[in-house]
Amino acid sequence: MNVETASAEVDRPALSKVDIAKIYGLVDTTGTRVGPARFQGRFSLVVFGYTACPDVCPTAMTHVTTVMEKLGKLSRYVQPVFVTFDPARDTTDVLRDYVSHFDQRTLALTGTDEAIKSIQEGYGVLSVPGPKDEDGSYFISHTTAKYLIGPDGSHVQSFSHDDPPEQIAGYLKDIFGRIGKQACGFPLT
């Protein structure tokens, strides 16, 4: 199997809250540690990747941006999240610049190698660095998926890289339509 194009399985077991909570303690682009309060009351659409990725990661982030656009006013109830698995190259400054090319609400996160590996294990995300070129650059083969996390910190759905943004936005709109005006402690207007 080529890990570069592998997708999340829709029927894969849901992530546990313990797995999801591993994201707490990473740092954002200002160097501030994130905790549960940063995610409370909104859905999170989580993508793993790295800023030097030539194709898959920018496409995934463009999909997330399109999802946010398709949601319109409902997008305020969704937090896009980009988690790097290349903290050596993806410093807070590099991440800040990278996400500035996508939806402005994207929360970019990094951490220690150990913290990133723990989160990857929890989410079932694989990444395999390739050999370094003469200039020290390298590509990383990796699984691709988008993870929808609920306002209560529970896993709602995983989407493959090939799921179109319209499908993901439609899924979220369906959720918002079903949960009504007082879902998650906020009025849906």
N, C-alpha and C positions, 0 to 999 in steps of 0.2 A: 504494500500500500504506500502510495506517495503521501507523506504527511503534509506536504504543502497544500494539497487539495482535499484533505480529509474533512468531513463535515461532522457536526454533532448529530447524533442519532436522536430522532424525535422520541423514540420509545426508551431511551436510556433512563435509568433511575434518576429521580430528582436529586439535586444537590441538597445536602443537609444544611441546616442553619449554621452548624459548626464549620462546614466547608466555606459557606458564604462569608461568615464572619472573619475569615482569615484576611479579608481585604482591609479590615480595620487595623490601623497602625502603619499603613503605607503613608507616604507623604505626597502632597499635591505640588503644584508648580511654584508655590510660595514657600515650600519647605515645611508646611504645617501638617502635622499628623492628622489623619482622618479617623473619625470614630463613628459609631452607629448613628449619632445625631445628624451627621452630614447626609445620611441617606433616608432618614425617617420621613414618613409621610408621602414619599414619591416612589414610583417605580424606577429601577435602574436598568439601563440597557448597557451591559458590560461587554467590551471587546478587548481581547488580548492581542498584542502585536509589538512591533518595534518600528521606530521612526525611519530607519534606513531600508525598510522593506520596499522593494521596487513596485509591487503590484497589488498583492492581496490586502495588505493593511490599508493603503489609501482607498482601495475600493470599498472595504468594510466601513471605513469612516465616512466615505461619501454616502454609503447606504444609510448609515445612522443619521447623517445630516438630512437626507431625503425623508427618512421616517419622521424626524422632528418637524420638517416643513409640512408634510402631509397631515400631521396631527393638528396643525393650526394652534388655536388657543389651548387645546388639550396638552400641548407639548410642555406646558409648565408643570405638569404632573409626572414628567419623565426626566431623569437625570442620565445623560449619556456619560459613560465612563470608559476611558482607555487605560488599560494596565499594560505597562511595558514588561517584557521579559528580557530586556537588554539594558539593565540599569547601568552597566559600565559606560555605554555610549549615550543612553537616554537620560541625561541629567535633567534637572528641573527646568533649566533654560531651554534646552533642546526640546523637551516636551511642550513647554509653553508655546514655542514657535510652531511646532508641528500641529498642535490642535487649533491654533489660530486660523488655519486654512480650512477648518471644518466648522461644525456648529459651535458657536461661541460659548455655549453652556457646558461644553465637554469638560469633565473633570479628569485630568490626566494624573496618573499615579505611578510612583516608583518606590523603590525600597532597597533593602539589602538583597544580595543574591539569595540568602537563606529565606528571607520573607517571600520573595518572588517565587522561589521553588515550592514553598509550602502552599502558596495560593494556587499555583499551577496544578499541583497534586490534588488539591481540594476540588478544583473545577474540572479536573481531567484534561488539562491542556498540555500538549506535548510541544517541545521546541528542541531542535537539534542544530547547534551552530555548525556551520561548514568550515572548511579549511580557510585560513587567512590568506589573502592575496599578498603580494609583495608590499603594498602600501598599508597592510594591517587591516584592511576592510574584510568583511565576511558577511555572508548571507545566513539566515536562520530558516531552516525548514520548520514548519509548524502547523498544528491543527488550526482550523478556522471555524469559529462559531460566535454567535451572539447570545448572551445569556440575559433573560429577562428576570429580574429579581423584584419581588413585591415590596410594598411599603413596610410590611412587617418583617422583612428580611428572609422571606421564603422564596424558593425557586419556583417560578411560574412556568417558564418555557425556555427551551433552547432552540435557536434558529440556525440553520446551516448557512454557509457563505452564499449558497445559491438561492436562498429564499429572497425574493424581491422585496425591496423596501415597502412597496404597496401592501404586500401580504402582512408584514410586521406591523405596519401602521393600522391596517384593518383589524388585526388581532387585538391591538391595544384599544382601538375604538370600540370593539365588541366588548372588551372588559369594562371600559368606562360606561358603556350603555347598560351593562348588566348590574354594575355595582351601585348605580344611582348617584344621587346628589350629595350624599354625606359619606361616601366611601373614604376610608383612610383618614377621617377627621378633617377633611376639607371639602368645601362645596365645589362640585363640578359645574362651572358656568361657561 
